[in-house]
Every structure is written in C-alpha cells, then in structure tokens.
Amino acid sequence: MIIKNGLIVNPRTNETKQADIRISDGIIREIGELTAMAGEEILDIRGLTIAPGLIDTHVHFRDPGFTYKEDLHTGSLAAARGGFTSVICMANTSPVVDCVPVLKDILERAKEENIRIYQTASVSHGLKGESLTAMEELKASGACGFTDDGIPLKDAKLCSEAMEMAASLDLPISLHEEDPAFITNNGINRGKVSEALGIGGSPAVAEEVLVARDCMLALHAGAHTVIQHISSGNSVALVRMAKALGANIHAEATPHHFTLTDEAVLVHGTLAKMNPPLRTEKDRQAIIEGLADGTIDLIATDHAPHSEEEKSRPVTSAPSGIIGLETAFSLGITSLVKPGHLTLMQLLEKMTSNPAELYHLPGGTIEVNAPADFVIFDPDEEWIPETFVSKSSNTPFKGMKLQGKIAYTICGGKIVYSA
C-alpha cells in the first residue's frame, strides 16, 4: 500500500511534514514524494492528518471472567474505532492474571485480533496485596508491566519490594492510588456534590497520601512507576516534585478527568461515577497544567465497560467506570488542543511515543522500518458519539459535540477501521 498526500505528525521526531508513505509486510518502507508502483493499493488521504497509531496504557477488556461487559474482540473493535493500534490490558480479570497459564491464554487469543493487545500481570497473588507474583516468570511469558489496578497496594514494604523487582526487570509498575481508610462511598468526590447526594464520597486525600508515599518509594527503588488515572491537583504537584528529585515517576490522565468535574454526576448520575472520582474545577485545571508542563506524560482511557443494568443501580451500589476508547482522542483535541492547552504534537506524544517508550513497545513513530501503525483523522471535523462498537455504552460523553474525527486506523499495514 502507498498512503498519499497526508500531513504527517510524528511526535517521536517532533516533525510535521507533507509526504507519502509506502508500506509492505506491515512495515514502513519509504517516506517522501512517492510514485505508486504497478498493483500497489493507493490510499489518498489528502486533507487529513496521519500520526502513529494511538497506544492506550490502561484498558479493561473484561476477558476472562466478565465478557458480558466486553471481550478481547469487541474491545479491539472499540480501540480501532478510536484510533488505537495498541492497548495494554489490566490484570483484574477473573481469574486474575497472576500466573503464567492465565497470561498465556489471553496473549494467545489476542493474536487473533486486528490490533496489538498487550497484557499486564498483577503485582500480588489474587490482588490481595499479601505476596508478590512470580514477576520474573511473568515477564518471560510476555507480561509488559505489573499492576493491581482497581485495588491499592496498602502494604508499603510489599510495594517497595515490587518496585525493586520491576526495576530489575526493566518493566513499569502501575499503581491505583486510593486508600480505602478515607472512603465512605467510592466513585464520587467528597464535597458539595456528595453532600447534595447525601453520601460520604471519596476525598482527594485518599489518593494523595498514597501518591506521596509511592513517589518516595519510587525515588529509592528506581522503578519506572506509573500513577494511574491521576485525579487530584495535589497529586499532580507531588509527581512534579518527585520528578524534580529524580524519580522515574510517570502519571496517566484520563479524558474524563481533564474534561469533567464532579458536577457531571448531578447531570449524568452513575455514568459519571468512576474510581478515582471526578473532582473539582481546580483539580481539573491542575491536571491540564500537569499535561502542559510534562508532569503528566501519559493519556490513558481507563476503558471500563459495564452493563446497562449495572449502571442503572443506585449511585452507591452501581459500579464505577466508563468506556473511553471511542471518544478519547477527540476529547483530547476538543478539551486540550482546541482551547490551546496543548499542541496536537503534545497530545500525540502522550498517546503514542511516550507509552511506546515506557512499555518498550513497537510503534509510536512514523519512520522507515517502524511498524505501519497509523491513525488518520481530521482534527477539525465535528461529530457526535451516539452508538458504540463496544459491548457497553456507559459514558457521559454520548451526545456531546466533539472535534477530531477519525477516518482510518491502520495496524500492521492493514486497515482495521474506516469511517
């Protein structure tokens, strides 16, 4: 295939240029002003922008165990529609990905899908936070990182030991930072909104105390440590400080945390309930500031599908989480690029080259000999998400006017989504 007339935006090289791309056997072979050869398929994308395929470091495909919400196949379809060519699945499945057989089963089935699906292993056996998994064996069997996402590691010594092991294996460890000791009802920020709903809620300090602890543990362990789905402005400041001290600390921001506040719960109910919760406008602005200055170096969806029946329960009993793959990139353009908080290059850096570098993944760049993984889009085209290819539709962004429409997603030289 030859892709003609696209505006290439490559965050790995910080370069924007008009050029053609020749692909064969799933690899980029040439970039420049190219003439199609006999029998070569031509994809003319004049007027569109082409960037490396998006990489999501934090998704839940609910497979195995909860496939009524999502599975590897429907999750990969949602990813492709959202411009993602690579995703990293969390380990809190059933059974938990805490042993080699479960890990290998997922990775083997993932090969059948049209995007690149990577899998983390859990830090602790059964997500109980009591004993470490065989992290070395899990890496050897294909784990790309370690996380007990969904559950915090309350034991500081165990967390430190896990960081040291992750550092020795040169893989990231990702942490869900919510101390349950401070939380009465999770999923809703403790403040005016939780008071209006008559529930206790989850205060920012529940996140901040663990972020503070783990920033210092990361500094001493040397591990590449990811603060997942950061929600508090104080947490952003703590990560900024830890980076200045020399810690290998990273942070993820989700589109919902940089777009919405806890006021959305009063409008959307349980569709705006997530862990950690949406917080105040001050927190939202601090997250945007952290994205702008590089403190937050990853944008991840925390794609968390739930059934309509589950989300229809009362706010205190409904599960937390929203889907995110099909709207994330457009929310980044709408909420960050168009208002001038980030350049398109900066947005793409946090969704392509930075994740690829941290997790040692192929892709994240448009260069000769790199994988032919691309997202092709119009950053100015408006659209409204009404239906989803995910099995679930639990999102407050349904019906919202967004900018940045994806035209094609190409993975390994194959068109895996076309508008």
C-alpha positions in Angstrom: 0.0 0.0 0.0 1.0 3.6 -0.5 -0.6 6.3 1.6 -0.7 9.6 -0.5 -0.9 13.2 0.4 -1.1 13.0 4.2 0.1 15.6 6.7 2.5 13.5 8.9 2.7 14.5 12.5 5.4 12.4 14.3 5.9 13.2 18.0 9.0 10.9 18.2 10.9 13.3 15.9 8.8 16.4 16.7 8.3 16.7 12.9 5.3 17.7 10.8 5.5 17.4 7.0 3.5 16.6 3.9 4.6 13.2 2.5 3.6 9.8 1.1 4.2 6.5 3.0 5.0 3.2 1.3 4.1 0.1 3.3 4.9 -3.6 2.7 4.6 -6.6 5.0 3.3 -4.4 7.7 6.4 -2.2 7.8 7.1 1.4 6.7 9.5 1.2 3.7 9.7 4.7 2.3 8.6 8.2 3.2 8.7 11.1 0.7 7.3 12.1 -2.6 6.5 8.7 -4.0 5.0 7.3 -7.2 2.8 4.3 -6.9 4.1 1.1 -8.5 2.0 -1.3 -10.6 -0.5 -3.2 -8.5 0.1 -1.1 -5.4 -3.0 -0.1 -3.5 -3.3 3.6 -3.1 -5.0 5.3 -0.1 -5.3 9.1 -0.9 -5.8 11.0 2.4 -5.5 14.5 1.0 -6.7 17.0 3.6 -6.2 14.5 6.5 -3.6 14.2 9.2 -1.7 11.0 9.8 0.1 10.1 13.1 1.4 7.0 14.8 -1.3 4.6 15.9 -2.5 5.6 19.4 -1.4 3.5 22.3 -3.6 3.1 25.4 -1.7 2.1 28.6 -4.8 1.3 30.6 -7.8 -0.7 29.4 -10.2 -3.3 30.8 -11.4 -5.8 28.2 -13.0 -7.9 31.0 -11.6 -11.1 29.5 -11.6 -13.6 31.1 -14.5 -13.6 33.6 -16.7 -10.6 32.7 -17.2 -10.9 29.0 -20.8 -9.8 29.1 -19.3 -6.3 29.5 -16.5 -6.6 26.9 -14.2 -9.2 25.5 -10.9 -9.2 23.5 -12.8 -8.9 20.2 -15.2 -6.2 21.0 -12.6 -4.3 22.9 -10.3 -4.4 19.9 -13.1 -3.1 17.7 -13.7 -0.2 20.0 -9.9 0.5 20.1 -9.6 0.5 16.3 -12.6 2.9 16.0 -10.9 5.2 18.4 -7.6 5.2 16.5 -5.8 2.9 18.9 -3.5 0.2 17.4 -2.0 -0.9 20.7 -3.7 -1.4 24.1 -2.4 -2.6 27.5 -5.0 -4.7 29.5 -5.2 -4.6 33.2 -4.8 -7.8 35.3 -8.0 -7.6 37.4 -9.9 -10.3 35.4 -11.4 -13.5 36.7 -9.2 -15.4 37.2 -6.6 -12.7 38.0 -3.6 -12.5 35.7 -1.3 -13.6 38.5 0.2 -16.8 36.9 1.7 -17.9 33.6 -1.2 -20.0 32.3 -3.8 -17.2 32.6 -1.4 -14.8 30.9 -0.5 -17.1 28.1 -4.2 -17.9 27.4 -5.0 -14.1 27.0 -2.0 -13.4 24.8 -2.6 -16.4 22.6 -6.3 -15.4 22.0 -5.2 -11.8 21.5 -3.2 -12.8 18.4 -6.5 -13.4 16.6 -7.4 -9.7 16.8 -6.6 -6.9 14.3 -4.8 -4.6 16.8 -1.9 -5.2 19.2 -3.1 -6.3 22.6 -0.6 -6.4 25.5 -1.3 -7.7 28.9 -0.1 -6.7 32.4 0.3 -9.2 35.2 -0.8 -8.5 38.8 1.7 -7.4 41.4 0.2 -9.6 44.1 -1.4 -13.0 44.1 -5.2 -12.7 43.7 -4.9 -8.9 44.1 -4.8 -9.4 47.8 -1.7 -7.3 48.4 -0.1 -10.0 50.6 2.5 -11.7 48.4 4.3 -10.9 45.2 3.6 -12.9 42.0 6.5 -14.6 40.1 7.2 -11.4 38.3 10.3 -12.7 36.5 8.4 -15.7 35.1 5.5 -13.5 34.1 7.8 -11.1 32.2 9.4 -14.1 30.4 5.9 -15.2 29.4 5.0 -11.9 27.9 3.8 -9.5 30.6 4.5 -5.9 29.7 4.2 -4.5 33.2 2.7 -5.1 36.6 -0.4 -3.6 38.3 -3.1 -4.5 40.8 -5.2 -1.8 39.2 -8.6 -1.4 40.9 -7.0 -2.1 44.3 -4.3 -0.1 46.1 -1.2 -1.8 47.5 -1.7 -0.9 51.2 1.5 -2.6 52.4 4.3 -0.1 51.8 7.1 -2.7 52.2 5.4 -5.0 49.7 5.0 -2.1 47.3 8.7 -1.2 47.7 9.7 -4.8 47.1 7.5 -4.9 44.0 9.1 -1.7 42.7 12.6 -3.1 43.2 11.7 -6.3 41.3 10.1 -4.2 38.5 13.2 -2.1 38.3 15.4 -5.2 38.0 13.2 -6.5 35.2 13.1 -3.0 33.5 9.3 -3.1 33.3 6.9 -0.4 34.7 4.8 -0.9 37.8 1.4 1.0 37.8 -0.4 1.9 40.9 -4.1 2.5 41.8 -3.8 5.2 44.5 -6.9 5.2 46.7 -6.6 4.5 50.4 -9.9 2.9 51.4 -9.5 4.1 55.0 -10.6 7.6 53.9 -13.5 6.5 51.7 -17.1 6.0 52.7 -18.7 5.6 49.3 -16.3 5.3 46.4 -16.7 6.8 42.9 -18.0 10.3 43.9 -15.7 13.1 45.1 -16.3 14.1 48.8 -17.5 17.7 48.6 -20.6 19.7 47.6 -21.9 17.1 45.2 -21.5 14.2 47.6 -23.2 16.3 50.2 -26.1 17.1 47.8 -26.5 13.3 47.2 -26.3 12.5 50.9 -23.3 10.2 50.6 -19.8 10.2 52.1 -17.8 10.0 49.0 -14.1 9.7 48.3 -11.9 12.6 49.3 -8.8 13.7 47.4 -6.6 12.9 50.4 -7.3 9.2 49.8 -5.3 9.5 46.6 -2.8 12.0 47.8 -1.4 10.0 50.8 -0.6 7.0 48.6 0.8 9.2 45.8 3.1 10.9 48.3 4.2 7.5 49.7 4.8 5.9 46.3 6.6 8.9 44.8 9.2 8.4 47.6 9.3 4.7 47.3 9.8 5.1 43.5 12.7 7.5 44.1 14.5 5.0 46.3 13.7 1.9 44.2 14.5 3.4 40.8 11.5 1.7 39.2 9.5 3.3 36.3 6.4 3.9 38.4 3.1 5.0 36.9 0.5 6.9 39.0 -2.7 5.7 37.3 -5.6 7.9 36.4 -4.5 10.9 38.4 -7.4 13.0 39.7 -6.1 15.4 42.4 -4.2 18.7 41.8 -2.2 18.0 44.9 -1.2 14.6 43.4 0.0 16.4 40.3 2.2 18.6 42.4 3.6 15.6 44.2 4.5 13.9 40.9 6.1 17.1 39.8 8.2 17.2 42.9 9.2 13.6 42.6 10.3 14.1 39.0 12.4 17.1 40.2 14.1 14.8 42.8 15.0 12.3 40.1 12.3 9.6 40.5 11.3 7.6 37.4 7.8 8.6 38.1 5.0 8.8 35.4 1.4 9.8 35.5 -1.7 9.0 33.5 -4.5 11.4 33.0 -7.8 10.2 31.6 -10.0 12.2 29.2 -12.8 12.3 31.8 -10.5 13.8 34.4 -9.3 16.6 32.2 -12.8 17.3 30.7 -15.3 16.9 33.5 -15.8 17.8 37.2 -17.9 16.2 39.9 -20.8 18.4 38.8 -21.2 15.9 36.0 -22.6 13.4 38.5 -25.6 15.7 39.1 -26.3 15.6 35.3 -25.2 12.1 34.3 -25.6 10.1 37.5 -23.8 6.8 37.6 -22.4 7.4 34.1 -20.1 9.9 35.7 -19.1 7.6 38.6 -15.6 6.3 38.5 -12.6 5.5 40.7 -10.9 7.8 41.4 -13.8 10.2 41.1 -14.2 13.3 39.0 -13.1 16.2 41.3 -13.3 20.0 41.3 -12.6 22.5 38.6 -9.4 23.4 40.5 -8.2 19.8 40.2 -9.2 19.6 36.5 -7.2 22.8 35.8 -4.2 21.4 37.7 -4.3 18.2 35.6 -4.4 20.3 32.4 -1.4 22.3 33.8 0.4 19.0 34.5 -0.2 17.8 31.0 1.0 21.1 29.5 4.3 21.1 31.5 5.1 17.4 31.1 4.4 16.4 34.7 1.7 14.1 33.3 3.3 12.2 30.4 0.5 9.7 29.5 -3.1 10.0 28.5 -4.9 6.7 29.1 -8.6 5.9 28.9 -9.2 3.5 31.8 -11.8 2.0 29.4 -14.1 0.3 31.9 -17.2 -1.2 30.4 -20.3 -2.1 32.5 -23.7 -3.3 31.5 -26.7 -1.0 31.4 -28.3 -3.0 34.2 -25.3 -2.4 36.5 -25.1 1.3 35.8 -28.9 1.6 36.4 -28.4 0.7 40.1 -28.5 3.4 42.8 -25.4 5.6 42.9 -24.0 3.9 46.0 -24.3 0.4 44.5 -23.6 0.9 40.8 -20.0 0.0 39.7 -17.5 2.7 38.9 -16.0 3.4 35.5 -16.8 4.5 31.9 -15.9 3.4 28.4 -13.3 5.6 26.7 -11.6 4.2 23.7 -14.0 5.5 21.0 -14.0 9.1 22.3 -10.6 9.6 23.9 -8.7 11.2 21.0 -11.5 13.5 20.1 -11.8 14.6 23.7 -8.1 15.4 23.7 -8.5 17.5 20.7 -11.7 19.1 21.9 -10.7 19.8 25.6 -6.9 20.3 25.2 -5.8 21.2 21.7 -8.6 23.5 20.5 -8.6 25.6 23.7 -4.8 25.9 23.4 -3.7 24.0 26.4 -1.6 21.5 24.3 -0.4 21.4 20.8 -1.5 18.5 18.6 2.1 17.3 18.8 2.0 17.3 22.6 -1.3 15.4 22.7 0.0 12.8 20.3 3.3 12.5 22.3 1.2 11.4 25.4 -0.8 9.0 23.4 1.9 7.4 21.1 5.6 7.9 21.6 5.6 8.2 25.4 3.6 5.0 26.0 5.7 3.1 23.4 8.9 4.2 25.1 7.8 3.4 28.6 6.5 0.0 27.8 9.1 -0.9 25.2 6.5 -1.4 22.5 6.9 -1.2 18.8 5.3 1.8 17.1 4.8 5.3 18.5 6.6 6.8 15.5 6.4 7.2 11.7 9.9 6.3 10.4 11.4 3.8 7.9 11.4 0.3 9.3 8.8 1.1 12.0 5.5 -0.8 12.2 2.9 0.6 9.8 0.5 1.6 12.6 -1.4 4.8 12.0 -4.3 6.9 13.0 -5.6 9.1 10.1 -8.0 11.9 11.1 -9.4 15.4 10.5 -8.7 17.5 13.6 -11.4 20.0 12.7 -14.3 17.7 11.8 -17.1 17.7 14.3 -19.0 14.6 15.2 -21.3 13.3 17.9 -20.9 9.9 19.5 -24.3 8.2 19.5 -23.6 4.5 19.2 -20.6 2.4 20.1 -19.0 -0.8 18.9 -18.0 -1.7 22.5 -20.5 -4.1 24.2 -21.1 -1.3 26.7 -22.2 2.3 26.4 -21.6 3.6 29.9 -20.3 7.1 29.1 -21.3 10.7 29.9 -19.9 11.7 26.5 -22.7 10.2 24.4 -24.4 13.0 22.5 -21.6 15.5 23.1 -20.3 17.5 20.1 -16.6 16.7 19.6 -13.9 17.7 17.3 -11.4 15.4 15.7 -12.9 12.7 13.6 -11.0 9.5 12.8 -11.1 8.4 9.2 -8.9 5.3 9.3 -7.0 3.2 11.7 -4.2 1.1 10.2 -2.4 -1.6 12.2 0.4 -3.6 10.7 -0.3 -2.1 7.3 -3.9 -3.3 7.4 -6.9 -1.0 7.5 -8.7 -2.1 10.7 -11.2 0.8 10.9 -12.6 3.0 8.2 -15.3 5.7 8.8 
